[in-house]
Amino acid sequence: MLFATQSRRVAPNEVHRISLPEAQDQAAQAANPLGRLGQLQVEAAKQSRLAAQGDYFPKISGYNMHLNKTPGLILSVPRPLQGISTAVPVNVVFKTQTAVNFTAVQPITPLFQIHQLVKIARADENIARAKAGMPVAATAAKVQKAYFALLIAQRELTVAEAKAKAVRGKSLIASASPVLNVSAEQEGETFQVEKAVLIAKSNVQELSATLNDMLGWPADTELDLVAPEHLADGITLQMASDVAAVSNPDVVEAEQNLVKARAGHALSKMEYMPVIAAVGGYANQDVITTSVLPRDFSYFGIMATLNIFDGGKREHGVKMRAAQVEMATMAVQLTKAKVAGAIKKSYFEVDRARQLTLLAQRMASAPRVVNAAYQPDSPEDQEAKATLEAEMFKAELAYREALAGLKELMGAR
């Protein structure tokens, strides 16, 4: 996968404002080898198919033989009565002679086998294409989870700070003297709220470092996250079921495995066929005298071979392939049934999460907490708004994760 956007860089001590889509794009560039891996898998499967298609064409070979030394005597006549052999010089091959030959072989009956092999290679390519987007989708899901986790942690820090401010305010009101007199109960309450603030700050720092690592930025980069809008999907149960029936990676793999099994079955039957090929060529030589063969000539012929007896190997191979076809057919049916059940369950999870998200949004936008500048006057209002926003982000994250699971089952990337 090639990314058109350029990698964004941040200056030291810069507060970087970023949205969720920008973060996912940036992480995809930082984790580009994952996307490249899927691309390479598709490319390897494609080249395998093209290599199989190359067997459709004739194979052309040739040689050039030149003698730089005298071959010597090339014919001997045995004399059994004397127990010796008599060498007879034959003037056929001499020093400095050359023979050039080009041969072309075009398979005929093997073309049917090549066709089935191409089917198998194309099925592997289709499987690779169906799974190519998985690494990139997984990266986007991780970034989304880390993004929302940081948003929630920031709101929880606001809640903790608001509680601590309220407790400190109570302590000041309770004491009218210049010297602050704090009771043991107030000290315990102050310790708890300050502890909550420290834990919340540490959590924000840890999650910021995690998200920055995904983005390929320094761990201490301060992030100003844009609150994402609600992600509307518009997917119906029927739509999800129809798309998954043809695009789900497991369904695609099962169907392509059936294609491969049928092609293998057809190949096993072709073992009974003779192997027929057309052979043609051209020779130009002065090694053999014209009394044996012309100096240059062309030739054409048909070659055929047939394995008459193989001990039943072909028969058993056909039966094995037939069983594999039946197994692959059953696998397609079982996979489609499994995916259909998973789609139905996932769809209702998405619908339930959607309703909870809308409820949280309505609560967060109630008149008491509406403040576009996000600067309420009292700690109580600040705590209430931050709490509701944290719940809204949690609901939105649960909804998005459920929706991503549904889209993954649908095969949508």
C-alpha positions as CSV (number, residue, x, y, z in Angstrom):
1,M,0.0,0.0,0.0
2,L,1.4,3.4,-0.9
3,F,0.6,6.4,1.2
4,A,0.1,9.8,-0.4
5,T,0.4,11.9,2.7
6,Q,3.7,12.9,4.1
7,S,4.8,12.0,7.6
8,R,4.2,14.8,10.0
9,R,7.0,16.0,12.3
10,V,6.8,17.8,15.6
11,A,9.2,20.2,17.1
12,P,10.5,19.7,20.7
13,N,8.1,21.0,23.5
14,E,5.4,21.6,20.9
15,V,1.8,20.9,21.8
16,H,0.6,19.0,18.8
17,R,-3.1,19.1,17.9
18,I,-4.2,16.0,16.0
19,S,-7.5,14.2,15.0
20,L,-8.1,10.5,15.0
21,P,-8.0,10.1,11.2
22,E,-4.7,12.0,11.2
23,A,-3.3,9.8,13.9
24,Q,-4.3,6.7,12.0
25,D,-2.7,7.9,8.8
26,Q,0.5,8.9,10.7
27,A,0.7,5.5,12.4
28,A,0.1,3.7,9.1
29,Q,3.2,5.5,7.7
30,A,5.2,4.8,10.9
31,A,4.2,1.1,10.6
32,N,4.5,1.0,6.8
33,P,6.2,-2.5,6.8
34,L,3.0,-4.0,7.9
35,G,1.1,-2.6,4.9
36,R,4.1,-3.5,2.7
37,L,3.9,-7.1,4.0
38,G,0.3,-7.5,2.7
39,Q,1.3,-6.0,-0.6
40,L,4.3,-8.4,-1.0
41,Q,2.1,-11.4,-0.2
42,V,-0.3,-10.3,-3.0
43,E,2.7,-9.6,-5.4
44,A,4.2,-13.1,-4.6
45,A,0.9,-14.8,-5.4
46,K,0.5,-12.8,-8.6
47,Q,4.0,-13.7,-9.8
48,S,3.3,-17.3,-9.0
49,R,0.2,-17.2,-11.3
50,L,2.0,-15.4,-14.1
51,A,4.8,-18.0,-13.9
52,A,2.2,-20.8,-14.2
53,Q,0.7,-19.0,-17.2
54,G,4.1,-19.0,-18.9
55,D,3.9,-22.7,-19.4
56,Y,1.2,-22.1,-22.1
57,F,3.9,-20.9,-24.5
58,P,6.4,-23.1,-26.3
59,K,9.8,-23.8,-24.9
60,I,12.7,-22.8,-27.2
61,S,16.2,-24.1,-26.6
62,G,19.4,-24.2,-28.7
63,Y,23.0,-25.0,-28.6
64,N,26.2,-24.2,-30.5
65,M,28.9,-26.9,-30.6
66,H,32.4,-26.0,-31.9
67,L,35.3,-28.5,-31.9
68,N,38.7,-27.0,-31.2
69,K,40.5,-30.3,-31.2
70,T,40.6,-33.4,-33.5
71,P,38.1,-35.9,-32.0
72,G,40.3,-38.8,-33.0
73,L,39.0,-42.3,-34.0
74,I,35.3,-42.6,-33.4
75,L,34.6,-46.1,-34.7
76,S,36.0,-49.4,-33.6
77,V,35.2,-52.9,-34.9
78,P,35.4,-55.9,-32.4
79,R,37.3,-59.1,-33.6
80,P,36.0,-61.8,-31.3
81,L,38.2,-64.6,-32.6
82,Q,41.3,-62.6,-31.9
83,G,39.9,-61.0,-28.8
84,I,40.8,-57.5,-29.9
85,S,39.1,-54.4,-31.5
86,T,40.2,-52.8,-34.7
87,A,40.0,-49.0,-34.8
88,V,38.7,-47.6,-38.1
89,P,39.0,-43.9,-38.8
90,V,35.8,-42.3,-40.1
91,N,35.9,-38.9,-41.6
92,V,32.7,-37.5,-40.2
93,V,33.8,-35.1,-37.5
94,F,36.8,-32.9,-37.8
95,K,38.5,-30.1,-36.0
96,T,37.1,-26.6,-36.2
97,Q,33.7,-27.9,-37.2
98,T,30.5,-26.2,-35.8
99,A,26.9,-27.5,-35.2
100,V,24.0,-25.1,-34.4
101,N,20.6,-26.3,-33.4
102,F,17.4,-24.6,-32.2
103,T,14.4,-26.6,-30.9
104,A,10.9,-25.5,-30.0
105,V,8.5,-27.7,-28.0
106,Q,4.9,-26.8,-27.8
107,P,2.9,-28.9,-25.3
108,I,-0.6,-29.9,-26.5
109,T,-2.4,-32.1,-24.0
110,P,-0.4,-30.6,-21.0
111,L,-2.2,-27.3,-21.8
112,F,-5.3,-28.7,-20.0
113,Q,-3.1,-29.4,-16.9
114,I,-1.6,-26.0,-17.1
115,H,-5.0,-24.5,-17.1
116,Q,-5.8,-26.2,-13.8
117,L,-2.5,-25.1,-12.3
118,V,-3.3,-21.5,-13.3
119,K,-6.6,-21.9,-11.5
120,I,-4.9,-23.0,-8.3
121,A,-2.4,-20.1,-8.5
122,R,-5.2,-17.6,-9.1
123,A,-7.1,-18.9,-6.1
124,D,-4.0,-18.3,-3.9
125,E,-3.8,-14.8,-5.3
126,N,-7.5,-14.2,-4.4
127,I,-6.9,-15.4,-0.9
128,A,-3.9,-13.1,-0.5
129,R,-5.9,-10.1,-1.8
130,A,-8.7,-10.9,0.6
131,K,-6.3,-10.8,3.5
132,A,-4.0,-8.0,2.3
133,G,-5.6,-5.2,4.3
134,M,-5.6,-7.0,7.7
135,P,-2.3,-5.6,9.0
136,V,-3.2,-2.0,8.1
137,A,-6.7,-2.4,9.7
138,A,-5.1,-3.9,12.8
139,T,-2.8,-0.8,13.1
140,A,-5.7,1.6,12.7
141,A,-7.7,-0.3,15.4
142,K,-4.8,-0.1,17.9
143,V,-4.4,3.6,17.2
144,Q,-8.1,4.2,17.7
145,K,-8.0,2.3,21.1
146,A,-5.0,4.2,22.3
147,Y,-6.5,7.5,21.1
148,F,-9.7,7.1,23.0
149,A,-7.9,5.7,26.0
150,L,-5.9,8.9,26.2
151,L,-9.0,11.0,25.8
152,I,-10.7,9.2,28.6
153,A,-7.6,9.4,30.8
154,Q,-7.5,13.2,30.2
155,R,-11.1,13.6,31.3
156,E,-10.4,11.4,34.4
157,L,-7.5,13.6,35.3
158,T,-9.8,16.6,35.0
159,V,-12.3,14.8,37.4
160,A,-9.5,14.1,39.9
161,E,-8.2,17.6,39.8
162,A,-11.7,19.0,40.3
163,K,-12.3,16.8,43.3
164,A,-9.0,17.8,44.7
165,K,-9.8,21.5,44.2
166,A,-13.2,21.0,45.9
167,V,-11.6,19.3,48.9
168,R,-9.0,22.0,49.3
169,G,-11.8,24.6,49.1
170,K,-13.7,22.8,51.9
171,S,-10.6,22.9,54.1
172,L,-10.1,26.6,53.6
173,I,-13.7,27.3,54.4
174,A,-13.7,25.1,57.5
175,S,-10.8,27.1,59.0
176,A,-11.2,30.8,59.9
177,S,-7.9,31.3,61.5
178,P,-4.7,32.4,59.8
179,V,-3.2,29.0,60.5
180,L,-4.9,26.2,58.7
181,N,-6.3,23.6,61.1
182,V,-7.1,20.4,59.3
183,S,-8.8,17.4,60.9
184,A,-7.6,13.8,60.5
185,E,-10.6,13.1,58.3
186,Q,-9.8,16.1,56.1
187,E,-6.2,15.0,55.9
188,G,-7.3,11.5,54.8
189,E,-9.7,12.9,52.2
190,T,-7.0,15.3,50.9
191,F,-4.5,12.4,50.6
192,Q,-6.9,10.3,48.6
193,V,-7.8,13.0,46.1
194,E,-4.1,14.0,45.7
195,K,-3.2,10.4,45.2
196,A,-6.0,10.1,42.6
197,V,-4.5,13.1,40.8
198,L,-1.0,11.6,40.7
199,I,-2.3,8.3,39.4
200,A,-4.4,10.1,36.7
201,K,-1.4,12.2,35.6
202,S,0.8,9.1,35.4
203,N,-1.8,7.3,33.4
204,V,-2.1,10.2,31.0
205,Q,1.7,10.3,30.6
206,E,1.9,6.6,29.9
207,L,-0.9,6.6,27.4
208,S,0.6,9.7,25.7
209,A,3.9,7.9,25.4
210,T,2.1,4.8,23.9
211,L,0.3,6.8,21.3
212,N,3.4,8.8,20.4
213,D,5.3,5.6,19.9
214,M,2.6,4.4,17.4
215,L,2.9,7.8,15.6
216,G,6.6,7.6,15.5
217,W,7.1,10.7,17.6
218,P,9.1,11.4,20.7
219,A,7.5,9.9,23.8
220,D,7.2,13.3,25.6
221,T,5.4,15.0,22.8
222,E,2.3,16.7,24.3
223,L,-0.8,15.8,22.4
224,D,-4.0,17.9,22.0
225,L,-6.6,15.4,20.8
226,V,-9.6,16.5,18.9
227,A,-12.7,14.8,20.2
228,P,-14.1,12.6,17.4
229,E,-17.6,13.0,16.1
230,H,-20.0,10.1,16.3
231,L,-19.2,7.6,13.5
232,A,-22.5,6.8,11.7
233,D,-22.5,3.5,9.8
234,G,-25.9,3.0,8.1
235,I,-25.4,-0.7,7.9
236,T,-28.4,-3.0,8.0
237,L,-28.4,-6.6,9.0
238,Q,-29.3,-7.7,5.4
239,M,-26.5,-5.6,3.9
240,A,-24.0,-7.0,6.4
241,S,-25.0,-10.6,5.6
242,D,-25.0,-10.0,1.8
243,V,-21.5,-8.4,1.8
244,A,-20.1,-11.0,4.2
245,A,-21.3,-13.9,2.0
246,V,-19.0,-12.7,-0.8
247,S,-16.2,-10.7,0.9
248,N,-15.5,-12.2,4.2
249,P,-11.9,-13.4,4.2
250,D,-12.7,-16.8,5.7
251,V,-15.5,-17.3,3.1
252,V,-13.2,-16.2,0.3
253,E,-10.5,-18.6,1.5
254,A,-13.0,-21.5,1.8
255,E,-14.4,-20.9,-1.7
256,Q,-10.9,-20.6,-3.2
257,N,-9.9,-23.8,-1.5
258,L,-12.8,-25.4,-3.2
259,V,-11.6,-24.1,-6.5
260,K,-8.2,-25.5,-5.8
261,A,-9.6,-28.9,-4.8
262,R,-11.7,-29.1,-8.0
263,A,-8.6,-28.2,-10.1
264,G,-6.6,-30.8,-8.3
265,H,-9.3,-33.4,-9.0
266,A,-9.2,-32.5,-12.7
267,L,-5.5,-32.8,-12.7
268,S,-5.6,-36.3,-11.2
269,K,-7.9,-37.4,-14.0
270,M,-5.6,-36.0,-16.6
271,E,-2.9,-38.5,-15.5
272,Y,-4.7,-41.0,-17.7
273,M,-4.1,-38.9,-20.8
274,P,-1.1,-39.3,-23.0
275,V,1.4,-36.4,-23.1
276,I,1.5,-35.0,-26.6
277,A,3.8,-32.3,-27.7
278,A,4.7,-30.7,-31.1
279,V,8.5,-30.5,-31.7
280,G,10.1,-28.4,-34.4
281,G,13.6,-27.0,-35.0
282,Y,16.3,-25.8,-37.3
283,A,19.9,-27.2,-37.6
284,N,22.9,-25.7,-39.3
285,Q,26.0,-27.8,-39.1
286,D,29.1,-29.0,-40.9
287,V,29.9,-31.7,-38.3
288,I,28.1,-34.4,-40.3
289,T,28.8,-34.6,-43.9
290,T,26.1,-34.0,-46.5
291,S,26.1,-37.7,-47.3
292,V,24.5,-38.3,-43.9
293,L,22.4,-35.1,-43.3
294,P,22.1,-31.8,-45.2
295,R,24.2,-29.0,-43.9
296,D,21.1,-27.0,-42.8
297,F,17.6,-28.3,-42.5
298,S,14.3,-27.9,-40.5
299,Y,12.3,-30.6,-38.8
300,F,8.9,-31.0,-37.3
301,G,7.2,-33.9,-35.4
302,I,4.9,-35.0,-32.7
303,M,6.0,-36.7,-29.5
304,A,3.6,-38.8,-27.4
305,T,4.1,-40.7,-24.2
306,L,1.7,-42.7,-22.1
307,N,2.1,-44.4,-18.8
308,I,0.3,-47.8,-19.3
309,F,0.7,-49.3,-15.8
310,D,1.5,-47.5,-12.6
311,G,0.3,-49.9,-9.9
312,G,-3.0,-48.1,-9.3
313,K,-1.4,-44.8,-8.4
314,R,-3.6,-42.8,-10.7
315,E,-6.8,-44.4,-9.5
316,H,-6.0,-43.8,-5.8
317,G,-5.0,-40.2,-6.6
318,V,-8.4,-39.5,-8.3
319,K,-10.2,-40.9,-5.3
320,M,-8.1,-38.8,-2.9
321,R,-8.8,-35.7,-4.9
322,A,-12.6,-36.5,-5.0
323,A,-12.6,-36.7,-1.2
324,Q,-10.8,-33.4,-1.0
325,V,-13.4,-31.8,-3.2
326,E,-16.2,-33.1,-0.9
327,M,-14.4,-31.8,2.2
328,A,-13.8,-28.4,0.6
329,T,-17.5,-28.2,-0.3
330,M,-18.6,-28.9,3.2
331,A,-16.0,-26.4,4.5
332,V,-17.6,-23.7,2.4
333,Q,-21.1,-24.4,3.8
334,L,-19.9,-24.6,7.4
335,T,-17.8,-21.4,7.0
336,K,-20.8,-19.5,5.5
337,A,-23.1,-20.7,8.3
338,K,-20.5,-19.7,10.9
339,V,-20.0,-16.2,9.4
340,A,-23.7,-15.7,9.1
341,G,-24.1,-16.4,12.8
342,A,-21.2,-14.2,13.7
343,I,-22.6,-11.4,11.5
344,K,-26.0,-11.5,13.3
345,K,-24.4,-11.4,16.7
346,S,-22.0,-8.6,15.8
347,Y,-24.7,-6.5,14.2
348,F,-26.8,-6.5,17.4
349,E,-23.7,-5.7,19.4
350,V,-23.2,-2.7,17.2
351,D,-26.8,-1.6,17.5
352,R,-26.7,-1.9,21.3
353,A,-23.4,0.0,21.4
354,R,-24.9,2.7,19.1
355,Q,-27.9,3.3,21.4
356,L,-25.6,3.6,24.4
357,T,-23.4,6.1,22.6
358,L,-26.4,8.2,21.6
359,L,-27.6,8.1,25.2
360,A,-24.2,9.2,26.5
361,Q,-24.1,12.0,23.9
362,R,-27.5,13.3,25.0
363,M,-26.4,13.3,28.7
364,A,-23.1,15.1,27.9
365,S,-25.0,17.8,25.9
366,A,-27.5,18.4,28.7
367,P,-28.0,22.2,29.6
368,R,-26.0,21.9,32.8
369,V,-22.8,20.8,31.1
370,V,-23.0,22.6,27.8
371,N,-20.0,24.9,27.5
372,A,-18.4,25.4,24.1
373,A,-15.2,26.8,25.7
374,Y,-15.0,23.9,28.1
375,Q,-14.2,26.3,31.1
376,P,-17.0,25.8,33.7
377,D,-16.9,28.1,36.8
378,S,-17.2,25.6,39.6
379,P,-15.2,22.4,40.3
380,E,-18.6,20.5,40.5
381,D,-19.6,21.6,37.0
382,Q,-16.1,20.8,35.7
383,E,-16.2,17.3,37.4
384,A,-19.7,16.6,36.0
385,K,-18.9,17.6,32.5
386,A,-15.6,15.7,32.4
387,T,-17.3,12.6,33.9
388,L,-20.0,12.6,31.3
389,E,-17.5,13.2,28.5
390,A,-15.4,10.3,29.7
391,E,-18.5,8.0,29.7
392,M,-19.4,9.3,26.2
393,F,-15.9,8.5,24.9
394,K,-16.0,5.0,26.5
395,A,-19.4,4.4,24.8
396,E,-18.1,5.7,21.5
397,L,-15.0,3.5,21.7
398,A,-17.1,0.4,22.5
399,Y,-19.3,1.3,19.5
400,R,-16.4,1.8,17.1
401,E,-14.7,-1.5,18.2
402,A,-18.0,-3.3,17.7
403,L,-18.4,-1.7,14.3
404,A,-14.8,-2.6,13.3
405,G,-15.5,-6.2,14.3
406,L,-18.7,-6.1,12.1
407,K,-16.8,-4.6,9.1
408,E,-14.0,-7.2,9.5
409,L,-16.6,-10.0,9.3
410,M,-18.0,-8.3,6.2
411,G,-14.6,-8.2,4.7
412,A,-14.6,-4.4,4.4
413,R,-11.2,-2.7,4.8
